[in-house]
Every structure is written in structure tokens, then in C-alpha cells.
Amino acid sequence: MSAVNDIPLAAESMKRPTAVTRRLLRRSSAARRERSAKVKMVLGAFLTALVVLPIVLAQVLPLPDADAQAITSRFKPPFSPDHLFGTDQLGRDILSRVLHGGQVSLTIGVLAVVISGLVGVVLGALAGFFGGWVDAVVSRLIEAQLSLPLLMMLLLVVALFGPSIPVITFVIAIAQWPEPARLTRSLVLVEREKPYVQAAKVLGLHQITTLVKHVIPNVINQVIVVVLLLLATAVLMESALSFLGAGPQRPFATWGRIISDGQDFLTTSWWIVTLPGAVIAILVVGVNLLADGLRDRVRRRKGATS
């Protein structure tokens, strides 16, 4: 009988006015962070798609041949007929060269990020979960890698093995693996002390099985965000190598080489350098914004579930 009498009281308490209004909730720091993460994700996805989609569709778009020369069409400014980005010193269409060159640059960047992410996750997870001599070896490798001058190391390896796409991809991947490895190691160090890992050990589950099926899935979302951030760095590395003449050789038209070829005409034909540079900047900013928004969302969900 008392439980039945308590029902109206509970309903009445739910109807009582509260000082926490919807307006205050919208102005709270948590709501601002959520809105900021959404804005970053939307803007970053838009900027990234603005560059990536035309590059992916470059083969089907009505564009001139990226390597076709027309001496009579040299140094045409942007928005010229049939040349949206203008032409360079050899009459080649800059938009076509930027899109086709972007295919090479993005291919190298994506492959390098995938390889560095896999290597970093595997080594970092092993170091964090098993500790001991495994952690010591991986940590020393990370410290040795980070102590080397990055650009000099890249140029040295390319000079030794040649500026081919596989070599450049491998070099960039080796240069980037310490970042996901360090993050994975730190996250796994925290996860291995949690009760579910101890329970798996008591149940007799193999350590590798526990690591692969339970520990890594709990940290992989945060690692993927960092790996996504490395994509922008990989594209910049490839562009820097190509600008210095150590990138993929002709006939590949990479972003760095396009800028390098047009640097002598910067004062007279600014679009040859500026427009490819703007495309690189838009892609880097877009990827960084997208990764920052995803990182904020992952951290918020991680905090809510912990």
C-alpha cells in the first residue's frame, strides 16, 4: 500500500522546477566541447573531401593530359578557357597535374600510414603488455628513431636505394612508426591492469589471445585517430622529398615537383606554385581538423564509459 502511495509523490517530484535549464545545458563546457568537436569533424571532412574526391575521380573527369605540352599556351592565368588553374611554363594544365600528382602523393601517404600504424600498434602493444626485455628493446628503438634527424635520414635512405615509390613509402613508414607505438604502449600499460585482464589470466586464456581479442580492441580507436593525423605528415614528407628532387621520378607528377618546377616563375606566374601549395594546405588542415574532432569525441566517450 505504501508503494502505491509513493507513486504520486514520485511523479510530483519529477514535475518540480529545476535551476538547470536547457539554456544552461547548452552553455556548459561539455556542450561547447561537443559542438566544437562536431564543427571540426564537419569542416575537416568537407575540406578533405574537397581535395580527395577530385583526385580519386581524376581519371574520369574531362581533363587534359597531365604531361601534354603546348608551347602556344604557356603561362595562361587561372580561369582561362579550358584551364581552370592556368598552365605552367610548358603549357601543361596545372589542374590536371595537381589531381594526377595527388594520386601519387596520396597513395604514398596512405600506404606509409597503414604500414607505420600496423608496425606501431604491434610493437607498442607487445611492449606495453609484456614489459620486461620486450619493452626495453622497443623503447630503445623508439628513442633511437626519434634521435635521428628526420629529413637527413629520409634523404640518405633515398640516395642509397633510389627514389622509387616503394622505397619512399617504406622510408616514410619507418619514420612515423614511433608515434603510434608510443601511444599504444601507454594505453596498453593502463589496460593490462584492469580487472578483465586479470580475469582472463585466471580463466587460463593465453596472453596473446587476451592481447589481440580484448586489449587492442579497447585502445585501437584512440590509436586510429593518431594514425589519421600522420596522413597529413606523410603527405608533407613526400612533398618535401619531391621538392628536393628525391621523390618519385618522372613521369610521375607529384605535388612537390610541381612546386619545384614553378619556383623560378613565382614573381611572374604565381599560380604555378600557389595553387598546388593551396591544395596541400587544404588537405593538411582538413585532415587535422577531422582527426582533432574524432579525438575529442573518442576521449569524451572513453570518459563517459570509464
N, C-alpha and C positions, 0 to 999 in steps of 0.2 A: 504493500500500500504506500509505503514511504517513497519507493522508487517511482511510482506513478505520480505522486505529488511533486517529485523533483523535476519532472519533465517541463511543466510550465515555467519553473524558476530558471531552468537552463535556457529555454527559449527566450525568456525575458532578458537574461544576461547577454545573450548574443545580440539583442537589439539595442543595447545601451550605446550611446555615442562614445566615440574614442577620439583622442587627440591626434592619432596617426591617420592623417587624411591621404587621399590618393595624390594630392599635390606634393605633400611632404615625401611620399614614397618616390615620386618621380624626380625629386630634387636630391635624393640621398646619394651618397658617394657610390654605393653599389649600383644604383640605376645609371649614374653617369658613366661608370666604367663599362657597364653593359652596352650603353648607347655608343660609347667611344669604340668599343670592340666591333660593333655592327657596322659603324661608319668606316672603320679601317678595312674590314673584310669586303664590304661592298665596293668601296673606292679602289682597293687593291685588286679585286677580281676584275673590275672594269678596265683598269689600266693594263693589267696583264693580258686580258683578252684582246684589248685594242692592238697589242703588238703580236701576240701569239697566233690569233686566228688568221690574219692575213698571211703570216709566214707559212702556216700549215696549208693554206689554200693557194699558195703562190703558183703551183703547177697548173691550176685550173683557171686562174684569173687571166684576163686579157692583157698580158704584159709583154713588152718587147723582150727579146733575148738579152739576158744579163750581160753577155760578153760581146754583143753585136756593136761594132764601132761605126760611127757615121761622122766623118770629119766636118761635113757641112752643118752638123747640128751640135757643134761644140759649145759648151758654156751657156746653154739655154737656162734661164732662170726658172724657179718654181712656178707652177700653174701655167706653163707653156702648153700649147696644144700637143696632146699625146704624151706629155711628160709632166706628171703632177709634181714630182720632186726636182725637175730640171734634169740636165745632163752634165757629165763631167768633161775633163779635158780631151777625152777621146770620143765624145759624143754618145757615150753609153748612158742608158736610162738609170738614174740613181735609185728610183723606187724599186725597179726590178732587181738591181744589185743588192739593195738593202734587204729585200724579202728573201731572195735566194741565198744571200750571205747569212741571213738569220737562221736558215735551216741548218747550216753547218755549225754556227755558233751555239744554237740551242741543242743540237744533237750532242755536241761535245759536252756542254754543260750538264745536260740531263744524265748522260751516261756516267760522267765523272761523279755526279752527286749520288747516283744509285750505288756505284761501286764504293765510294767513300762511306756512305751510310751503312752498307752491309758490313764492311770491314770494321767500322767504328762500333756498331752495335754488338757484333760478335765478340770482339776483343774487350770492349768495355764491360759487357755482361759477364764474361768469364772472369775478368779481373775483380769486379765487384762481388760476385757470388762466391768464388772460391778463395780469394785473398791469397795470402802466403806468397810463394815464389811466382805464381801467375800474375798477381797484382804488381809485384815488384818489377817483373820483366816488362809488362805492358806500360806501367808508369814511366819506366826509364825510356822506353821507345817514344812515348808521347813527349817527354821532356827533350829528348834528342831532336825530335822532329821540330818542335817549337823553337828550339835554339838556333836553327839554321835560317839564314836569310832567304826568304821565300822566293823572291824573283830571281836571285842569283842561282838558287838550286834548280828552278824551272829551266832557266836558260842553259845551265850546264848539262842537264839530262837531255834536253832537246838537241844540243850541239853534239852530244855523244851518239845518240840513237836516231837522229834525223827528225825533221818537223812533220811527221805524218799524223793523221788523225788518231790512230790507236795510241801512239806514244804520248801525244798531248793530253788525251783523255786519261791515260794512266798516270801521267805526271800530276795533273790537277787533282785526281782522286787521292793519290798518295799525300799531296799537300794538305788535303782537307779532312782526312780521316780522324785526326786527334780531337776535333771539336765534338762530333757525336760520341766518340769513345769516352771522353771525359764526362759528358753529361750522363751517358748510360751507366758508367761506373758509379757515379754519385747516387743516381736514382736506385740502382740495384743494391747498393750498400744499405739504403733505407728499407727497401722491400724485404731483404733477406732476414731482417729482424722481426718481421711481423708474424703474428700467430699462425697464419695459414701455411707459412713455410715450415714452421716447427711442426705443425700438424702433419704435413706431408712427409716430413722426416720420420715421425713416429709411426705413420702408416706404412713405412718401408718403400715409399716412392723414390725412384732413382733421382739423384741430384740433377742430372742433365734433363730429365723429364720435367722436374719441378721448375727448372730454369726456363725451358722452352715453352711449356704449356701454361705456366702460371705467372712467373715473374716478368718475363719480357712483355707479354700482352698488357700488363699493368703499367708499363713505362713507355711503351712504343709510341703512344700518341704525342707525348712531350718531345720525344726524340725526332719524330717526323717533322714537327714544326721547325726545329733547328736545322734539319736537313733541307727543308724548303728554303730557309734563309741562305743556305750555302749555294743554292742555284744562282742567285744574283752574283755572289762572289766568283763562282765558276765562270760565268759569262764575262765578267770583268777581267778575270785572269786570261781567258782565251783571247779577248780583245787586246789586252796589253801585249801578249806574246805576238799576235799578228801585227800589231802596230810596230813592234821592234823587228819584224821580219822573221820571227821564229815560229810563226803559226803555220797552219796548213798551206802548202804551196799552191801555186796556180795549177789548174784553172779554178780552184775554189775561191770564191769572193767572200771573205769574212768581213765582219764589221771593222775590226782593227785595221785590215789592209785598206779598206775603202777610205778610212780617215787618214791613213798614212799616205796614200796616193794623192789625196787632195790637200794636204797641209801646205804645199807650196803655193796654192792658189787661194789661201784663206782671205787675203785682203781684197781680191778681185772677184772671187766666186765663192762667197761664204757658205752657200748651201751645200757644197760638196762635202764639207766637214761637219757643219752644224746639224743638218737633218739626220744623218746616221748617228751622230752623238746624242741627239734628242731622243731617237728611238731607244738607244741603250739606256738612257736616263729614265725614260718612262717605264721600261721593263723592270729595271732595278728598283725604282720607287714602288711600282705596283707589287712586285714580289715581296718586298719588305713590309709594306702595309698589310698585305694579305697574311703573311706569316705572323706579324705582330697581333693582328686581330684574332687569329687562331690560337696563338699562345695565351692571350688574355682569357679566351673562352675555356681553354683546357685547364688553366690554373683555377678559374672560378669553379668549374665542375669538380676538379680534384679537391678543392677546399670544401665544397658542399658535401661530398661523399665521405671525406675523412672525419 
